[in-house]
Amino acid sequence: MRSWRSVVHGLVLGLVLGLTALEATEFLVESDRLTLGSTDLTRQSTATRTLRIMSWNVKAGSLFPATMPNPEGEEAGARVGRFGRVLRALRPDVLCLQEIWPLRENTAILELLNRELPLSKGQDWHVHRAVDVVIASRYPLKQKRGDRVIHFPLPEMPEFHYGQALCLVDLPEEDFDTDLFLITAHFRSRSGEANIRMRERHAESILERLEDLRSAGGDIDVPVRTPIVIAGDFNVYHGNVGDDLNHLRLLISGNTHDDSRGESSPPGPDWDGSELIDLSPSINGQGKAFYTWRNDTLPYPPGALDRILYTDSVLGVEAAFVLDAESLSSDLRKRFGILRSDGAFAGRQGEYDHLPMIVDFSFAEPTSENR
């Protein structure tokens, strides 16, 4: 149960966000896809092109008609049509999707993407699914792995696990000087000691993968300074009693040691020993509000539950935003084929659930280490 202060905070923030939605949105058009805001419009990029990644918890069963048993209380097909319009407007190079419930085979996801956003020259999307998360890419995927980290049986899915999908995105050499290693994850939600510990264990499992990645001779080997991105629904809750967001701090710092025992801290997860960067894109690139989950029908304030972490020693950010279709101008929606209700879950006003996060990455100039 949230405190009355949280309820009041949610009502006040909702009013502020409603006023923000009335303001004009700055946008760019890059390669016939919608780009909102920018980190620095004056900076001249040295990249031959950017790589667009979109991460979205689409909510259980929402992308497919009700052909399989759906978890209780979830609505099958609620985003059918809406997902395709958002996809065609944003035109991502790589997709990270979470909460593909009931669990679908790669063929079903492949058919969906080929139908909603066909690639040129009759090419197919490349799809990798593990547990309830999916990585889909215009480019081939290599060294594909899937981790079942936390067993959490559900009535309709007794073998369900929280976990992650990970792979190397094989980028074309004519456009990029390196490939990209990508992890997408769906963390356990809700408050309480047991759920907090599950999130921490999940974060530790990702750090174990990163340690292996940077060490020769392990399960996965990649060239030194290969860019790394971790995206997904981390279920980061601010204000929950007893939850100090340790799982997010673990991922950013890579520090699983106990400082109180005098244990020295290891280097950070980036190749240069620094921490990962926690991308904080704002709603529609306006720089005024950052949240990725919102439901005005519930007494909870909007929250930044979803995150994108990355190695900034080898990656730059050209633009990043969280898409809220309702707050876009009618001209922009018409131009890119988006409906006002496409951001809302099942089209219901005020009920958004998770919103898609979008980032355009540029790659640092290659060095002798990664040529």
C-alpha positions, 0 to 999 in steps of 0.5 A: 500500500502506498502512502498518502504522500505518494498518492498526492505526488501522483496527482500533482505530477499528473497535472504537471505532465498534462500541462507539459503535453500541451507544449510543442515538441521538438523533432527531427526527421532522420531516414523517414523515421520519427526522432524526438529531441536530441542530446546535442543538435550542434555536435557533428557525429563521426559515425557513418550512421547510428544504430537505433534500439527500442526497448518496450515491455509490451505487457502480457499477451498484448501483441497476439490474438487470444490463441493461447491461455493468457495469464489471469487478468491480462488482455490478449491482443490489446496492442494489435495494430497499435504496435505496428503503427509505433514500429513503422513510425520509429523504424528501429534497427534492433528491438528489445521486447519484454513480457512476451506472455504466453511464451511464443516461438521465434516463428510467431514473433518473426511473422509479426515483425515481417508483417508489421515492418517488412525489411527491404529486398525480402529479408527477414528479421533475426529473432532470439527469444529466451524466457519472456524476452526477445531481441529482434534485429535487422542484422544477424545475431551471433553467440546467442544465449539465454539465461533462466535466472529466477524460477517463478511459477505462474498458474498458466506457466509453471516453468516460468523464469525471469531471465535474459536474452543476450547476443552479438549483433553482427553489424555490417562492416561498411557502416560500422567498425564493430559489432554490438553486444546486447542483453535484454532482461525482465526483472521481478516486480513488486515490493517486499524483501523476497522480490528485492532479493530476486532483483539483486540475484538477477543483476548479479547474473548479468554481471557474471555474464559481463565478467565472462564477456571481458575475459578471454576463454569463457563462454562468450568471447568478443573483441576488446572494446565491443560496445555493450548495451543492457536494456529492459524492464528492470522494475526500478521502484523509487520510494518503496520501503526497504528497496534501495535500488541495489540491483540497479546500482549493482549493474551500473557499478559492477560492485558486488563486494562488501565494502564494510568488510574491507573488500576492494571494489572491482573495476566497473563493467565498462572496458575502461573500468568505469561504471555503465551509463544509465540513459535517462531519456525524457518523454518525447525528448522534451527534457522535462519528465522521465518515466517509462510506466504510467497509469492514471487510473491507479494511485501510483505516480509515474515511474522510470521502471525501464532502463538502458545501460551502456558503455560510454567509452565506446558509444555515444548517444545522438538522440534518446526519448520515451514515446508518448503518442498522446502528447505528440501534436496532431500534425506529427501523429498524422505525418508518421501514422500514429494515433493518439490512443497508440500509447495507451494500453488497449486505447484506454485513456490514462492507462499506458502501462509501459512506454517504448524507450528509443535511443540512437547510438553512435560508435566511437572512433576505432582504436588499435585495440578494436580495429 
